[in-house]
Amino acid sequence: MEKIAKAGMTFNNAYVASPSCCPNRFSLLTGLMPARHGAHPNHSQPKLGTNFLVPQLQRLGYHVATFGKVAHGRNKFPGAHFISPSPREMSNNVLKYFGNNKIDQPVCLFVGDRRPHVVWSKESAYDPNKISLPPYFIDTPETREHWARYLTDITGMDKEMGRILKFAWERFGDDFIFLFTSDHGGQWHMGKWTLYDSGTRVPLIVTWPGKISPDIRTDAFVNWVDLIPTLIDMAGGEAPKGIDGHSFKNVLLGKTDSHRNKIFTTHTGDGAMNIFPIRSVRVGNFKYIHNLRPDAWFTNHSDRHRKDGAGAFWDSWDAAAERDTNAARVLERYYTRPEFELFDLVDDPLELNNLANDPKHRTRISAMRATLATWTKSQGDELQPHRDVYPRSSPIPEIKASKPKSRRKKKQQ
């Protein structure tokens, strides 16, 4: 990451369309926000007739090959000449594919590393006692062990990216655009499945030798729906009209330092683990969040499954909350959300101080509420959960992980 950042442009304000795999990846591939492509909750499918953007790259003469997790899970999508869904050994598979096939046309290569998706590596490259935790975590030995494993997976992903970068240099010389990003934040209590910045603001670095100035940063607002329209633009094409995504090529070329004046993000839910619809808008330095069902419990896979290498640290958080008021406040804020939240991302980048009830921001709140309501209406967003919520008038139901069926049994069925 440091190497490509020194070679190109790093975005300080790149956001996903939605902080979970499926809706955001379909937003990447369609240029549409989730309410429009239809795959709003995780593990769902876009509406019939939804148009994908990758065929446009084919029409521009590109050979499109994908390796690893590009669409959600093993979902295929139109426009790829070759799809290798295995999320491991991608660099080796890339080398084999291009070594065994004569490809004389321009190439568009997607490589999706699963890391740092759970389950995190069992062996850690870092000493749990020496790492730094985010200040809003509950500091327990179990938390430190899992955070060290999470960091280990990020390091492994970084090394794999280096191998892909080496292949690109050897294959294309200086004649290639290299883009690195992530589809949402990590699976932690203020990350994935939430609209806080640790769930929605993601890394984005783009290099283009001789075109993009090296070692620069930009504060321009961009969204994942903008990524493929930008690639199409840089390849000399034009993205379809009427989509939500727009090219930020001019930002990359230094012709402007802005792209969007607002960032909208949405989340609906994920199966039985997370049923908590949320919408947000960022304008300038302020983020406004509307929790559509404040009467419901917020949960996700981590606190429900509590798997080793994913959420087993939650037991230690429960124990800490019984003896420590600060830990208890962390859990209370996690499980219960007010209807409205407002954060000043300059003074409060960790989004810990909710300003929604501050009289000084009454006018701002009113304006941002109207902006978000107008946008969701224009999207055809019904603002509903994907299934019945878990009401706070009842205890949170216990949900255990189901055991996966064996390959043999599945094949017999």
N, C-alpha and C positions, 0 to 999 in steps of 0.2 A: 504493500500500500504506500509506504513512504517513497519507494522508487517511482511509482507511477504518478504520485502527487507532485514530485519534483519535476516530472516531465510534462505536466499538463495542468488542468484547471480543477480545483476542488470546490464543491458547492457546500456552503454553510447551511443552506435552507432547502434541501431536497426532501420531499415528502412522498409517502406512499398514498395511494387512493384509499386503502383500507389496511389495517394492521393484522391481517392474517393471510395465509398463503393463497388460497383459491381466489377470493375476490380481487386481490391486488394483482395476481399474475394474469388473470383475464383482463384486467384493466390495462396492463402492459400490452397484451396481445391484440386488444381491440381499440385502444385509445378512448375507451368509454369509462365513466365512473360506474360503480357497481349497480346502482339503481337502474341504469340504462342497459347494461349487458345482462343483468338479471341474476348473476351468481353472487347475490348479496351475502348470504351466510356462507361460512366455510364449508367445504365438501359439497358444493352444489354445482349446477351446470348453467351456462348462459342460455338465454332465450333462443328458441329456434329462429334461424334466419339472421343471427348476429354475424356481422362481417368482421373478419380478422384482417390485420394490417400486413402480416408477413407475406402474403401473396403479392403485394405491391413490390416488395424487394425482389421476388422472383421475376416479375414483369420488367424490372429494371436490369435484368440480366445476372442476378446474383444466384450463386449456389448456396442454399441455406442448409446448414447442418446443426443439429442440436445434441448436446450431451449433458446427462444429468437431469436435475430438476429445473425445467424451464416452464412448462405448463404445470398445473397443480398435480402432484402425484404422477401417475402414468398417463394422464390425459394427453391425447394428441391434439394437434391443431393444424389447420390448413396452412400450406405455404412452405413446408419443410421438405427438402429432397431426402433427408436422412434424419432419423430420430433414434438416439441411443439413450434409453431412459435410466440406465444404471447410474446411481448417484455416487459411485465410487470408481477410482482409477480412471477418472475422466481424461487426464492428460495422456495416459498410455493409450486409451481408446482413440483419442484425437490423432495421435501419431500413427497408429495403425491404420485408421481410416484414410488419412491423407497420403500415407505411404502406399496403400493398396489401390488407390483410385486416382486416375489421371483427371485433374480438374483444371481446365484452362480458362475458366471464367472468374469474375470477381467472387469473393467469398463473404458470406455473413455467417459467423460462427457464434452460437449461443452455448455457454458452458455454465451449468447451474450446480454449484457445490451444495450439498445438503447442510453442511456445517455452517453455523453452530446450532442447527435445529437439534432438538432432543431426539434420542437419548445422547447425552454428552459422553465423551470418551471416558472409559473406566480409569485409565492411567493418566495422571496429571503431570505436566511438564513444569508446574509451578508449585512452590511451597505455600500451602494454605495460610501459614502463619505470617508470611511476608508480603502478601498481596494487599492491595487497598480495595475496600468495598465502597460502593456508592453510599453516601451518607444517609440515605433514607432506607437502607436495608436494616434488618435486625441481625446484629453481629453474633453469630453462634458458630461453633466449630463445623456444624453441618452446612451452614451457609457458605463458609469459607471453602470447604471441600468442593462444593458444587460450583462455586464461582471460579475456582482454579481449573476445574474440568471444562467449564464454559470457555475460559480464556485459552485453554489448550486447543479446543476445537477451532477457535478463531485463528490461532497460530498455524494449525494444520491447513486450514482453508487458504491462508496467506501464502504458504509454501506451494500449494497446488496452483494458485493464481500465478505465482512466479514461473512455474513450469509452462503454463499456457502462454505467458508473456514471452518466454524464451522461444517457444515454437513460432509465435507470431513474428518475432524479429527475424528468425532464420528463414521463414517462409516468405515474408512480405517486405523485409527490409524496413525502410521508413514509410512505406506506402500503406499504412493501416491506421484505423481509428480503434482505440482500445477504451472500453467503458467498464467501470466497476461500480456495482451498487449492491444493495440488499433489499429483500422484499418486505421487511418489517423489523421491529426491535426484538430483542431476546425474550425468551419465555420466563419473564420475571414479573413481579406483582404490579409494576407500573409500565410494563413493556407491551409485549404482544397482547392483542385483544383490547387495548386501551387507546385512547386518543391523546394521551400525554406524549410529549416529544420523544421520550425514550421508547415509545411504541411506533411512532409515525415518522419521525425525522431520521433519515437514513443516510449512510455515506453515498456519495456520488463523485467519482473522479473520471475525467475524460481527457485522453491524450490524442493528439493528431499532429505528428511531427511536421514542422514547417507551417502549420496553420494555426494551432492553438499555442499561445505563449506558455512557456514552462513556468512551473512553480508559482502559480497565482491562485488566489481565492476569490470567490464571488458571493455576494449576499443575495443574488437573484433567487426569487421563489420559483421552484419548478416542482412538477408532480410526475409520478410514474407514467401517467397517461401521455406525457410529453415525449417519452424516450424514443419510441419507434417513429413517430412523426419527425423527430429530429434526425434520426438515421436516414429516413427516406429523403429528407431535404438535403442532407449532406451527400447523398448518393445521386443527387440531381433530379429526384422525383418530386411529386406533390402528394401529400396525404389527402385522403377523402375529406370532402366538406362535411360539416355537421357533427364531427366528433368532438369530444371534450379536450383532446390533446392538441397541443400546438408546438411547432418547432422552436427550440431555443438556440438554433444555429448562430444567430447574431450575438448571443451572449458568449458563445464559445470563441467566436472570431474577434471578440473585443469591440464589436460595433455598438453594443449597448450594455449597460450594467443592470438591467431589469428585465423581467419576463412577465410574471403575474403580479397583480396587486392584492390578491387574496389567495389563500390556500384552504380548500375544503377537504375534510376527511370524514369518512363514514365507517361505522362498524355496526353489524347487526347481531351476529352470534356464531356459535360453533357447536352444532349438535346439542346434546343434553348437558355438555360441560359449561357452556357459556351462553346465557340467554339474557342479553343486556344491550339493547340498541342505543347507540350514541351517535351524535352528529357534532361537527365542530367547524369553526371558521377561524382562520388567523388573518388579521389585518394589521399591518405594521408590526409592532412589537407585542401585540396583545392576542391571546388565544381565548376564544369563547367556546365552551363545551355545553351541549344540551344533552343531559342524561334523560332519555325519553321515558324510562320506567324507574324513577327513584324509589318506588314502592317495592322494588324487587331486590333480591340478593345478587351481588356480583360474584361470580365464581369462574374458574377456568380449569383446564386440564391439570394444572400444577397442584392446586389445593385439593382437587377432587381425587385424582389418581395417586398422587404422592409417590411417584415411581423413583427408584434409584436412578440418578443421572438426569433427573428432570424436576421433581418436586418433593423429594423425600425430606428436604430441609424444613418443610412446613410443620412437621411434628415439633421440631425444636422452637419454632416461632410460637406455636401454641403454648408451649411450656414457658417460654420467656414472657409471654403476655400475662401469665398468671401471677408473675412476681414483679413485673416492671411496667409502669404506667406508659412510658414512651412506646414500648413494644405493643402494648394494648391499643394505643392510638393508631399505630401502623395498621394493625389488623382491622380496627373499626373503619378506618378510611378505605381499606381495600374492599371489604364486604358491602359497605353502604356508601352511596353517593348522593349528594344533593342534586336537585334538578338542574341547577345552573352553576357553572364554574367559570371564573375569569382569572387569567394569569398574565402578569407582566413578564415576558420572557427575557427581558434585559435585567431587571432587578431580581427576578425569581426564576432562573432558567430551569430549576428542578421542579417547578410547579407545585410548590408546597404551601403557598399562601393564597387561598381562594379570596378574590376581591369582589365576588359577585354581589355581596351585601354591603359593600362600601358605598356610602352616598356620593362620594366623589366621582364614582364611575357610573352613576345612574344613566346619564345620557349615552355613554359609550355602550353600556349593556343593551339599552333599548335599540340603538342603531345596529349593533352586531346581531341581535336577536332577529330583527327585521331582515337583515341581509341573509342570514342563514335560512330563514323561513321562505324567502323568495326563491333562493337557489334550490332548496329541496323540492319546492313545488314545481319548478321548471324541469327538474330531473324526473318527475313522476314518482317521487319517493313516497311510499305510503306510510313511512315512519312507524312501522309495526315490528314487533319481535317475530322471529321465524317460527316460534312455538310458544306454548304457555310458559310464562316466567315463573321463578321461584319467589312467591310473595314473602315479604318480611314479616307478615302476620303469622307465618308458620316457620318451624325450624328448617334449616338448609337440609335437603334430602341427602342421604349418603349415596354416593355413586362410586362403584368399584369398577376397576378396569376389567373388561371382558377378556378372557383368554383367547388368543388367536387360534383359529382352526389349523390343523396340520395340513400341509400341502396335499398329502394323500387323500385325506377325508374331503377336502375341498374339490379335488379332481373327481372323486366318485359322485359328488353331488351334481 
